[in-house]
Amino acid sequence: MTTTTCDAAQDEIVELARTGPLEIGDCSVNKRRVARYERFELTVDLQGEWDNPFDPGQVSVEAVLTAPSGRTLTVPGFFYQEYRRTVREGTERYNTVGAPCWKVRFAPSEVGEYSYCLRAVNGGKEIATEPDVLTSTADTNNRGYIRVSAHNPLYLEYEDGTPFFVLGVCQHISDLILPESFYPRLAAAGGNLNRIFAVRIGERMHWPWDPAPFEPRPDRGFGKMCLRHSWMLDRLLELGEHVGVTHALSLANPTDMQGSNWPTCCYNAANGGPLTDIRDYATNEAARANFKRELRYFVARWGYSTAVFSWNLWNEVNWMPDFTPETYVGWHREMAAYLRQIDWAHHLIHTNYGKINDVPLLDSLPELQLVSSNTYGMKDFAAVTETWTRHFTATYRKPAMFGEFGIGHRMNADGYAPHDPNRVMIHNGYWAALTAGGAGTGWAFGWNWLQHETFYTYTAALKRFVDGIPFSRREWRPLATEALRFAREGGPPRYGTALVEGWPHNFQWPDAGDPDRVFRVESDGRLTGQEHMRAFLRRGASHGAHTAGVNLAMAYPVDGVFAVFVAETNPAADGPPPQLRVTLDGQSALEEELRPLGPSATHDPRNYYQRYAIPVSRGTHRIRVENTGGGNFSVAFELEDFIPRQGPDLQVRGLQTDDVILVWLKHPRFTWLHARTGIEPDEQPAGMLTIGGVSDGTWVAEWFDTVENQLIRRSAEQAEGGRLVLNTPPVKTSGAVRLFRCMR
């Protein structure tokens, strides 16, 4: 990933204050005829007296428009500074161009003639311009803003009713060079959303990568917006409009308000803010009023754009100090209500959590339209995505997506790429979300993980698969899988692989947990009580993500293998190294000191990735896995020759309606963890998949290789007696089929 820096010496201070009588001077428009959803922009020379143009209590500008239908709209205006951007040897420089001015931006959603006038309020006085007219023309290329579907509340669609299935990422944008190369490539592969952090505009006064030391500035701080970063967001959204990438704009982030970032937070009293303790953020009246000013600025400057997917009020709100859902319920309701009042375009509103199951009280709020959680460190992300997508959609009846996901929290300087070289976690997160009823993919978290051709191949494959699928216009139900058998009957019994795991840091456990709890692995590979299982083993611990040991019970149908994956180790600063101990039926079966594997691992103990296996005989067993040394390490467990199979060892997931069926077949060993430890899935032979609850008649089937983005074959299949039997091709990693019923 290319990185750039901004030359702070070129970032001139912008004069915000004005003195003089209230007067509207020159007022120009970008064009008088605009297509539907195209930007109409007024540029205004406004004179008056104010200290802070971002405070509508001092000065406000707005346009009052009457639509062809007779509907009246009030669109707020904003203070603006033009910049010139230059790039030399990987360094961006910004220079102010001309004097500041005021702007109003609007995008018509109706075809016809709009009348409008401009109104300004300052110093207790109000003035307005004479009425004028803009004309909106039809444009079939722009489908409008994105909404929750009125037909199916679990899915999204454009304003014109076209289904919108999210193929998203979460990529930090600290410069414009990255999106200029990344966005066209993402859009060409079918990607249509990027979640970005916009806190630099109103929340932060300085950034770790800024070349100059932090110094207070008169044009930044509490109650003010960073005009340079705002100009950069202008360019980013314009690029998104051009190529078809929308944005979830994340507006507040706990990381930027505490710890080493607190000294440069605008809410800090030392910087002119109202808080001496960030724990008062949600209840302090001045802090809440300021966030509303931020919202007004965002709506005024970017509310026109169809490249805005949503106002994402928070990233990981639960990481605020002393967070309680009860405290933040009122805050979210207040801010969402204010947005509904001022956002004439009605963009989606939601929040986001850093723990996958932490804030049901907020998820239930009708003012919040999406469910969005983040999670990291899971080994079988397909299972996690399926479980929680189904839970969220069934519980809250809202569109659900992961706002971030990735391998872990603290990786080496190369990011996630070395830990998932084949980007398997992205692939599985995308396809599991689709087949579990999600409104889109999870939003893979950035770094160089996404800068790889494989990522674009996976995105293009899913885009190809979902094209033409009427997600928001159907009532979907889980795939009714009745059987998956071998194409050729006979031969010895087959047994498949089960991977089970506990939860790492992005999880809220129901209680402190019983260290002697026994987790039973059922015959189908499911784990009872998984919500209580912790992923990290640390001697003497039973809290957070850590426990001293894990007790498992299972019944092997034949002689098999039990394996422990150690993905990462965290040695103690002093004391003994971590030590893995496995006890089988009360007898020690394995003991291993988890020392560094080599020079590179010495510097990055998380880069461990070892698999330790013991043979297990047929029958019922009790296994304990524990850390008898120092530090801690993360584990996942694999049971070979465990799940009885009548056919290929494949996991089957999918959705169906009366006229569309979506099926995904995945090898249980097609995970990032297996790929990282060098374990290749063995190709599974052709099979016969029987699906129930199917309308009789002819169905057209299209089979895809989801890894290579290849169409394998098309065929016509017959459903009889409410059942459809499909001949499945050989699958090594992952394949999918979509079926459409032929209507007479």
C-alpha positions in Angstrom: 0.0 0.0 0.0 1.4 3.4 -1.0 1.7 5.8 1.9 2.0 9.5 1.6 2.5 12.4 4.0 1.0 15.9 4.0 3.4 18.9 4.2 2.2 20.7 7.3 4.0 23.9 6.2 1.7 24.1 3.2 -1.4 23.8 5.3 -2.1 27.4 5.9 -4.3 28.7 8.7 -7.7 29.8 7.4 -9.2 33.0 8.8 -12.6 32.1 10.2 -13.8 35.3 11.8 -15.6 38.1 10.0 -16.8 41.6 11.0 -19.3 43.8 9.3 -23.0 44.0 8.4 -25.0 41.0 7.2 -25.0 41.0 3.4 -25.4 38.4 0.7 -23.0 39.3 -2.1 -22.2 37.3 -5.3 -24.3 34.1 -5.6 -23.4 31.7 -8.4 -24.5 28.2 -9.4 -22.6 25.4 -10.9 -25.4 24.7 -13.4 -29.1 25.5 -13.8 -30.0 22.1 -15.3 -29.0 19.0 -13.4 -29.9 15.4 -13.7 -31.7 13.6 -10.9 -29.3 13.0 -8.0 -26.7 15.2 -9.6 -25.1 17.9 -7.5 -26.5 21.4 -7.7 -24.2 23.9 -5.9 -24.6 27.5 -4.8 -21.5 29.5 -4.0 -22.2 32.5 -1.9 -20.1 35.5 -0.8 -21.6 36.2 2.6 -20.6 39.1 4.8 -21.5 39.4 8.5 -20.0 39.2 12.0 -19.0 35.9 13.6 -16.1 34.1 15.3 -16.9 30.6 14.3 -18.7 29.9 11.0 -19.3 26.3 12.0 -21.7 27.4 14.8 -25.2 27.9 13.4 -26.0 29.9 16.6 -23.7 32.6 15.3 -24.3 32.4 11.6 -26.3 30.0 9.3 -27.0 29.7 5.6 -29.7 27.5 4.1 -31.6 27.1 0.9 -35.4 26.7 1.0 -36.6 24.7 -2.1 -40.0 23.8 -3.4 -40.0 20.5 -5.4 -42.2 19.9 -8.5 -44.5 17.9 -6.2 -44.9 20.9 -3.9 -42.8 19.4 -1.1 -40.7 22.0 0.7 -37.1 21.2 1.6 -34.6 23.1 3.8 -31.0 22.4 2.9 -28.3 23.8 5.3 -25.2 25.5 3.9 -21.6 25.3 5.0 -18.4 27.3 5.3 -15.8 26.3 2.6 -12.2 26.8 1.6 -10.8 25.7 -1.7 -7.4 23.9 -1.9 -4.9 22.9 -4.5 -3.3 19.5 -4.2 0.1 18.5 -5.6 1.9 15.2 -5.3 5.7 15.0 -5.5 7.7 11.9 -4.7 4.9 10.3 -2.7 4.2 13.4 -0.7 0.9 15.3 -0.9 0.9 19.1 -0.4 -2.1 21.3 0.0 -2.3 25.0 -0.6 -5.4 27.2 0.0 -6.8 28.8 -3.1 -8.6 32.1 -2.8 -10.8 33.3 0.1 -13.2 31.2 2.1 -16.9 31.3 1.0 -20.2 29.6 1.7 -21.8 26.8 -0.3 -25.1 25.0 -0.5 -25.3 21.6 -2.1 -28.4 19.8 -3.1 -29.4 16.8 -5.4 -32.9 16.7 -6.8 -34.8 13.4 -6.6 -37.8 14.6 -8.7 -37.9 15.5 -12.3 -39.1 19.0 -13.1 -38.7 22.6 -11.9 -37.5 23.5 -8.4 -37.9 27.0 -7.0 -35.5 28.1 -4.3 -34.2 31.1 -2.3 -31.2 31.5 -0.1 -31.6 32.6 3.5 -28.9 33.8 5.9 -29.2 34.5 9.7 -26.5 36.4 11.6 -26.6 38.6 14.7 -30.3 38.3 15.2 -31.0 39.4 11.6 -32.3 37.4 8.6 -32.0 38.2 4.9 -33.0 36.2 1.8 -32.5 36.3 -1.9 -35.2 36.6 -4.5 -36.6 33.2 -5.7 -34.8 31.4 -8.5 -35.2 28.2 -10.4 -33.3 25.0 -11.2 -34.4 22.3 -13.5 -34.0 18.6 -12.9 -33.9 16.2 -15.8 -34.3 12.4 -15.9 -31.1 10.3 -15.6 -31.5 6.5 -15.8 -27.8 6.0 -14.8 -28.3 7.1 -11.2 -30.6 4.9 -9.0 -30.6 7.3 -6.0 -29.9 6.9 -2.3 -29.8 3.5 -0.6 -32.7 2.5 1.7 -33.8 -0.4 3.8 -36.2 -2.2 1.6 -39.9 -1.7 2.2 -40.5 -5.2 0.8 -38.0 -7.1 3.0 -36.5 -5.3 6.0 -33.4 -7.5 6.1 -32.1 -6.1 2.7 -31.3 -2.9 1.0 -32.2 -1.3 -2.2 -31.8 1.9 -4.2 -34.4 4.6 -4.1 -35.7 3.4 -7.5 -36.3 -0.1 -6.0 -33.2 -1.9 -7.5 -31.7 -4.3 -4.9 -28.4 -3.3 -3.4 -26.2 -6.0 -2.1 -23.1 -4.7 -0.3 -19.7 -5.9 -1.4 -17.7 -3.8 1.1 -14.3 -3.1 2.7 -13.1 -1.0 5.6 -10.1 0.9 4.4 -8.5 3.8 6.2 -8.0 6.8 4.0 -5.1 9.1 5.1 -4.4 10.4 1.6 -6.0 10.5 -1.9 -3.3 8.6 -3.7 -4.5 5.2 -2.3 -8.2 5.6 -3.4 -7.2 7.0 -6.8 -5.6 3.6 -7.5 -7.8 1.4 -5.2 -11.3 2.6 -6.0 -11.3 2.0 -9.8 -9.9 -1.5 -9.2 -12.4 -2.2 -6.4 -15.3 -1.0 -8.5 -14.2 -3.0 -11.6 -14.3 -6.1 -9.5 -17.8 -5.3 -8.2 -17.0 -3.7 -4.9 -19.4 -1.0 -4.0 -18.7 0.2 -0.4 -15.9 1.5 1.8 -16.3 2.3 5.5 -14.0 5.1 6.4 -13.2 7.1 9.6 -14.1 10.8 9.3 -13.2 11.7 12.8 -10.3 13.9 11.6 -12.8 16.5 10.4 -14.4 17.4 13.7 -13.0 15.2 16.5 -9.2 15.2 16.2 -6.7 18.1 16.0 -3.6 16.2 15.1 -2.6 12.7 13.8 0.3 10.4 14.6 1.5 10.6 10.9 1.4 14.4 10.8 5.0 15.6 10.1 4.9 18.6 12.5 4.4 18.5 16.2 1.0 19.2 17.6 0.3 22.9 18.2 -3.1 24.6 18.7 -4.5 26.4 15.7 -7.2 29.1 15.6 -9.0 27.3 12.7 -9.2 23.9 14.4 -10.5 22.6 17.7 -13.7 22.3 19.6 -16.7 23.3 17.5 -14.6 23.7 14.3 -14.2 21.5 11.2 -10.9 20.8 9.5 -11.3 22.4 6.1 -8.4 20.6 4.5 -9.7 17.2 5.4 -13.2 18.2 4.4 -11.8 19.1 1.0 -10.2 15.7 0.8 -13.5 14.0 1.6 -15.1 16.1 -1.2 -12.6 14.6 -3.7 -13.1 11.1 -2.3 -16.9 11.2 -2.6 -16.6 12.6 -6.1 -14.4 9.7 -7.0 -16.9 7.3 -5.4 -19.7 8.9 -7.4 -17.7 8.4 -10.6 -16.8 4.7 -10.2 -19.7 3.5 -8.0 -18.3 3.2 -4.5 -20.4 4.3 -1.6 -19.2 5.2 1.9 -20.2 4.4 5.4 -18.9 7.5 7.2 -17.8 6.6 10.7 -18.0 9.9 12.7 -16.7 9.1 16.2 -14.1 6.6 17.5 -13.2 5.9 21.2 -9.5 5.4 20.2 -9.3 9.0 19.2 -10.7 10.2 22.5 -8.5 8.5 25.1 -5.0 7.3 26.0 -2.2 8.9 24.0 -4.8 10.6 21.7 -6.6 12.5 24.5 -4.1 15.4 24.4 -5.1 16.1 20.8 -8.8 15.5 21.2 -11.0 18.6 20.6 -13.2 17.7 23.6 -10.3 18.0 26.0 -10.6 21.1 28.2 -6.9 21.8 27.6 -7.8 22.3 23.9 -10.9 24.5 24.6 -13.3 21.6 24.9 -15.8 21.1 27.7 -14.4 17.9 29.2 -11.8 17.1 31.8 -12.8 13.4 31.7 -13.9 11.7 28.4 -16.3 9.5 30.5 -18.6 12.5 30.5 -18.9 12.6 26.7 -22.4 11.2 26.3 -24.0 13.2 29.1 -22.2 16.5 28.8 -24.6 19.0 27.2 -21.9 21.0 25.4 -20.3 17.8 24.0 -23.7 16.7 22.7 -24.4 20.1 21.2 -21.1 20.0 19.4 -21.7 16.6 17.9 -24.9 18.0 16.5 -23.0 20.8 14.9 -20.7 18.2 13.3 -23.8 16.3 12.0 -25.2 19.5 10.5 -21.9 20.2 8.7 -21.7 16.6 7.4 -25.3 16.8 6.1 -24.7 20.2 4.6 -21.5 19.3 2.8 -22.1 15.7 1.8 -25.7 14.9 2.3 -26.4 15.5 -1.4 -24.1 12.6 -2.4 -25.3 9.2 -3.5 -21.8 8.1 -2.6 -22.8 8.4 1.1 -24.1 5.0 2.1 -24.7 5.9 5.8 -24.0 8.0 8.8 -22.2 5.5 11.0 -22.4 7.4 14.3 -19.7 5.4 16.1 -16.9 2.9 15.5 -16.8 0.5 18.4 -18.8 2.6 20.8 -18.5 0.0 23.5 -14.8 0.8 24.0 -15.7 4.2 25.5 -14.5 4.3 29.1 -17.1 3.1 31.6 -19.5 2.4 28.7 -23.0 1.2 29.5 -25.7 0.7 26.9 -28.2 2.6 29.1 -26.0 5.8 29.0 -25.7 5.7 25.2 -29.3 4.8 24.3 -30.4 8.4 25.0 -27.3 9.8 23.1 -28.1 7.6 20.0 -31.8 8.4 20.0 -31.1 12.2 20.3 -28.5 12.2 17.4 -30.6 10.0 15.2 -33.6 12.2 15.7 -31.6 15.2 14.9 -30.3 13.6 11.7 -33.8 12.7 10.6 -34.7 16.4 11.1 -32.0 17.9 9.0 -31.0 15.2 6.5 -33.4 15.8 3.6 -31.9 12.8 1.7 -32.6 10.4 4.5 -29.3 8.4 4.5 -29.1 5.3 6.6 -28.2 5.7 10.3 -26.5 3.1 12.5 -23.7 2.6 15.0 -21.0 0.0 15.4 -19.6 -2.2 18.2 -16.2 -3.7 18.9 -17.8 -6.8 20.5 -19.9 -9.1 18.4 -22.6 -9.6 21.0 -22.3 -6.7 23.3 -25.1 -4.1 22.8 -28.6 -5.6 22.2 -30.2 -2.5 23.9 -28.8 -0.3 21.1 -29.5 -2.9 18.3 -33.2 -2.8 19.3 -33.6 1.0 18.8 -35.9 1.7 15.8 -33.8 4.9 15.1 -30.8 2.7 14.1 -31.4 0.9 10.8 -28.5 -1.5 10.6 -26.7 -3.9 12.9 -23.0 -3.7 12.6 -20.3 -5.4 14.8 -16.6 -6.0 14.4 -14.7 -9.2 15.1 -11.1 -10.4 14.8 -9.1 -13.5 15.4 -11.6 -16.2 14.6 -10.2 -19.2 12.8 -13.3 -20.4 10.9 -14.9 -17.2 9.9 -17.6 -18.9 7.8 -19.1 -20.4 10.9 -18.9 -17.2 12.9 -20.5 -15.1 10.1 -23.3 -17.6 9.6 -24.1 -17.8 13.3 -24.2 -14.1 14.0 -25.8 -13.0 10.8 -28.7 -15.3 11.4 -28.9 -14.2 15.0 -28.9 -10.5 14.2 -31.5 -10.8 11.4 -33.8 -13.0 13.4 -33.6 -11.0 16.6 -33.7 -7.4 15.3 -35.3 -7.8 11.8 -32.7 -5.4 10.4 -30.0 -5.6 7.7 -26.9 -7.0 9.4 -23.2 -6.8 8.4 -19.8 -7.0 10.0 -18.3 -3.5 10.0 -14.8 -4.8 10.3 -13.2 -8.3 10.4 -9.6 -9.5 10.2 -7.1 -12.1 11.4 -6.1 -10.3 14.7 -5.6 -7.0 16.4 -1.9 -6.6 16.6 -0.1 -7.9 13.5 3.4 -7.2 12.3 4.4 -4.3 10.1 3.2 -6.1 7.0 -0.4 -6.3 8.2 -2.6 -9.3 7.7 -1.1 -10.4 4.4 1.5 -12.8 5.7 -1.1 -14.4 8.1 -3.6 -15.0 5.3 -1.6 -15.2 2.1 -4.6 -16.6 0.1 -7.1 -14.2 1.6 -9.3 -17.1 2.6 -10.9 -15.2 5.5 -12.1 -12.6 3.1 -13.5 -15.3 0.8 -15.3 -17.1 3.6 -16.6 -14.0 5.2 -18.1 -12.9 2.0 -19.8 -16.1 1.0 -21.1 -17.0 4.5 -22.7 -13.6 4.9 -24.5 -14.0 1.5 -25.8 -17.5 2.3 -26.8 -16.6 5.9 -29.1 -13.9 4.8 -26.9 -10.9 5.3 -27.6 -7.6 3.4 -24.0 -7.7 2.2 -20.5 -9.0 2.9 -18.5 -8.2 5.9 -16.3 -5.2 5.5 -12.7 -6.6 5.5 -10.4 -4.3 7.4 -7.7 -2.6 5.3 -4.0 -2.5 5.5 -2.2 -4.4 2.7 -4.5 -7.3 3.2 -6.7 -6.0 0.4 -3.9 -4.9 -2.0 -3.7 -8.3 -3.8 -5.2 -9.7 -7.0 -6.7 -12.6 -5.1 -9.0 -10.2 -3.2 -10.3 -8.7 -6.4 -10.9 -12.2 -7.9 -13.0 -13.1 -4.8 -14.9 -9.9 -5.1 -15.6 -10.3 -8.8 -16.7 -13.9 -8.2 -19.3 -12.9 -5.6 -20.5 -10.0 -7.7 -21.0 -12.3 -10.7 -23.0 -14.6 -8.5 -25.3 -12.0 -7.0 -26.0 -10.1 -10.2 -29.7 -10.3 -10.9 -30.6 -11.9 -7.6 -33.8 -10.1 -6.2 -32.6 -10.0 -2.6 -34.9 -7.2 -1.4 -37.9 -8.5 -3.4 -38.2 -12.0 -1.9 -38.7 -13.7 1.4 -35.7 -15.9 1.9 -35.5 -19.0 4.0 -32.5 -21.2 5.0 -31.6 -23.9 2.5 -33.5 -27.1 3.2 -30.6 -29.6 2.7 -31.9 -33.2 3.0 -28.8 -35.1 2.0 -25.4 -34.9 0.3 -24.4 -38.3 -1.0 -21.7 -39.6 -3.3 -22.5 -39.7 -6.9 -21.5 -43.4 -6.9 -22.9 -45.4 -4.1 -20.9 -48.0 -2.2 -17.5 -48.0 -0.5 -16.6 -47.8 3.2 -18.2 -45.2 5.5 -16.7 -41.7 5.4 -16.1 -39.3 8.3 -15.4 -35.6 8.0 -13.5 -33.0 9.9 -14.7 -30.6 12.6 -13.0 -27.4 13.7 -14.2 -25.9 17.0 -12.9 -22.8 18.7 -13.5 -20.3 21.5 -13.9 -16.6 21.4 -11.0 -14.1 21.4 -11.2 -10.4 22.5 -14.2 -9.2 20.5 -16.8 -11.0 22.5 -18.7 -10.3 25.7 -19.1 -13.5 27.8 -22.4 -14.2 29.5 -20.7 -14.6 32.9 -17.4 -15.1 34.6 -17.5 -18.7 33.5 -16.9 -22.1 35.2 -13.3 -23.2 34.8 -14.5 -26.8 35.1 -17.2 -26.4 32.4 -17.2 -29.3 29.9 -17.9 -28.4 26.3 -19.5 -31.2 24.3 -18.6 -31.6 20.6 -21.8 -33.0 19.0 -21.6 -35.6 16.2 -22.2 -32.9 13.6 -19.3 -30.8 14.8 -21.4 -28.2 16.8 -20.2 -27.2 20.2 -22.6 -26.9 23.1 -22.2 -23.7 25.2 -19.7 -22.2 22.8 -20.6 -18.7 24.1 -18.7 -19.5 27.3 -15.5 -20.8 25.7 -12.4 -18.6 25.7 -9.7 -18.7 23.0 -6.6 -17.8 25.0 -5.0 -20.1 27.6 -3.3 -18.4 30.5 -2.5 -20.3 33.7 -4.7 -19.3 36.6 -7.0 -17.1 34.4 -10.7 -17.3 33.9 -11.8 -13.9 32.6 -11.9 -11.9 29.4 -10.6 -13.9 26.5 -8.4 -16.0 28.8 -8.8 -19.2 30.7 -6.4 -21.7 32.2 -7.7 -24.6 30.3 -10.6 -26.0 28.2 -12.4 -29.3 28.8 -13.9 -31.1 25.9 -16.1 -34.2 25.6 -16.9 -36.1 22.4 -17.6 -39.6 21.0 -15.4 -40.6 18.1 -17.3 -42.9 15.7 -14.0 -44.5 14.5 -10.3 -44.1 15.4 -9.4 -40.5 14.7 -7.1 -37.6 15.5 -7.5 -34.7 17.9 -5.4 -31.6 17.0 -4.6 -28.3 18.7 -3.8 -25.3 16.6 -1.6 -22.7 18.4 -2.0 -19.6 16.2 -0.2 -17.1 18.4 1.8 -17.0 21.6 2.3 -14.1 24.0 5.3 -15.0 26.3 5.5 -13.3 29.6 8.1 -10.6 30.0 9.8 -12.8 32.6 9.1 -16.3 33.8 8.7 -19.6 31.9 7.5 -19.8 28.3 4.0 -20.9 27.5 3.5 -24.7 27.7 0.8 -26.7 26.0 -0.5 -29.7 27.8 -3.2 -32.1 26.4 -4.7 -34.7 28.7 -6.7 -37.6 27.2 -9.1 -39.3 29.7 -7.0 -38.2 32.6 -3.7 -39.3 31.1 -1.1 -36.9 29.8 -1.0 -37.2 26.0 1.1 -34.2 24.9 3.3 -31.6 26.6 5.1 -28.9 24.5 7.0 -25.8 25.4 6.0 -23.0 23.0 9.3 -21.4 22.4 10.2 -19.1 19.5 10.5 -21.1 16.3 13.3 -19.0 14.7 14.7 -15.5 14.4 11.6 -14.0 12.9 9.3 -15.5 15.5 11.6 -14.1 18.2 10.5 -10.7 17.2 6.9 -11.5 16.4 5.7 -14.3 18.8 2.2 -14.1 17.2 3.6 -15.5 14.1 3.6 -19.0 15.6 1.1 -21.2 13.8 1.8 -24.8 14.8 -0.5 -27.9 14.9 -0.1 -30.5 17.6 -2.0 -33.8 17.1 -2.7 -36.9 19.2 -4.4 -40.2 18.1 -7.8 -40.9 19.6 -9.5 -44.3 19.6 -13.1 -44.9 18.8 -15.5 -44.2 21.7 -16.3 -41.5 24.3 -13.5 -39.3 25.6 -12.7 -36.4 27.8 -9.9 -34.1 26.7 -8.4 -31.1 28.6 -6.1 -28.6 26.9 -4.3 -26.1 29.1 -1.4 -23.8 29.6 0.9 -25.0 32.3 3.6 -22.4 31.6 3.7 -18.6 31.5 2.3 -16.0 29.2 -0.7 -17.1 27.1 -1.5 -18.5 23.6 -4.6 -18.9 21.4 -6.0 -22.2 20.4 -8.5 -23.9 18.1 -9.3 -27.6 18.0 -9.7 -30.0 15.0 -11.3 -33.4 15.2 -10.4 -35.7 12.2 -12.6 -38.6 11.1 -15.4 -37.4 13.4 -18.5 -36.3 11.5 -20.4 -39.1 9.7 -20.8 -38.4 6.0 -22.9 -40.0 3.4 -21.1 -38.1 0.7 -18.3 -35.6 0.2 -16.8 -33.9 3.2 -18.3 -30.5 2.5 -20.3 -27.9 4.4 -23.5 -26.9 2.7 -25.0 -23.4 3.2 -27.6 -21.5 1.3 -30.9 -19.7 0.9 -34.0 -20.4 -1.1 -37.3 -18.9 -2.3 -40.0 -20.3 -4.5 -38.1 -19.3 -7.6 -34.4 -18.7 -6.6 -32.0 -21.0 -4.8 -28.4 -20.1 -3.7 -26.1 -22.8 -2.5 -22.4 -22.7 -1.3 -20.3 -25.8 -0.8 -17.1 -25.4 1.3 -14.4 -27.8 2.4 -14.1 -27.7 6.2 -10.3 -27.3 5.9 -10.7 -24.3 3.6 -9.9 -21.7 6.3 -7.1 -19.2 6.7 -5.6 -21.1 9.6 -5.2 -24.3 7.5 -3.7 -22.3 4.7 -1.3 -20.6 7.0 -0.1 -23.9 8.5 0.3 -25.5 5.1 -2.6 -27.9 5.2 -4.2 -28.3 1.7 -7.8 -29.5 1.5 -8.2 -32.8 -0.3 -10.5 -32.7 -3.3 -13.9 -34.1 -2.6 -15.5 -36.2 -5.3 -18.7 -35.5 -7.2 -21.9 -35.9 -5.2 -25.7 -35.7 -5.2 -27.3 -32.9 -3.2 -31.0 -33.2 -2.3 -32.9 -30.0 -1.5 -36.4 -30.0 0.0 -39.2 -27.5 -0.2 -38.6 -26.8 -3.9 -41.3 -25.9 -6.4 -41.8 -28.6 -9.0 -40.7 -27.9 -12.5 -37.6 -27.0 -14.4 -34.7 -25.1 -12.8 -31.7 -23.6 -14.6 -28.5 -24.2 -12.6 -25.3 -22.2 -12.9 -22.2 -23.7 -11.1 -19.3 -21.5 -10.2 -15.8 -22.0 -8.9 -15.8 -19.2 -6.2 -12.0 -19.1 -5.9 -11.1 -18.8 -9.5 -14.2 -16.9 -10.6 -15.1 -19.4 -13.3 -18.5 -20.6 -14.5 -18.2 -24.4 -14.4 -21.4 -25.4 -16.2 -25.0 -24.7 -16.8 -27.7 -27.3 -16.7 -31.5 -27.7 -16.6 -32.6 -29.6 -13.5 -36.1 -31.1 -12.7 -37.8 -30.9 -9.3 -40.4 -33.4 -8.4 -42.4 -34.0 -5.3 -41.0 -30.9 -3.7 -37.4 -32.1 -4.0 -34.5 -31.2 -6.3 -31.5 -33.5 -6.7 -28.3 -31.8 -8.0 -25.3 -33.5 -9.3 -22.4 -31.6 -7.6 -19.0 -31.3 -9.2 -15.8 -32.3 -7.5 -14.9 -29.5 -5.0 -11.4 -28.9 -3.5 -12.0 -25.7 -1.7 -15.3 -23.9 -2.5 -18.0 -23.9 -5.1 -21.5 -22.4 -5.5 -24.6 -22.9 -7.6 -27.5 -20.5 -8.2 -30.8 -21.8 -9.6 -33.7 -20.0 -11.2 -37.1 -21.7 -11.7 -38.3 -21.6 -15.3 -41.8 -19.9 -15.3 -44.3 -21.1 -17.9 
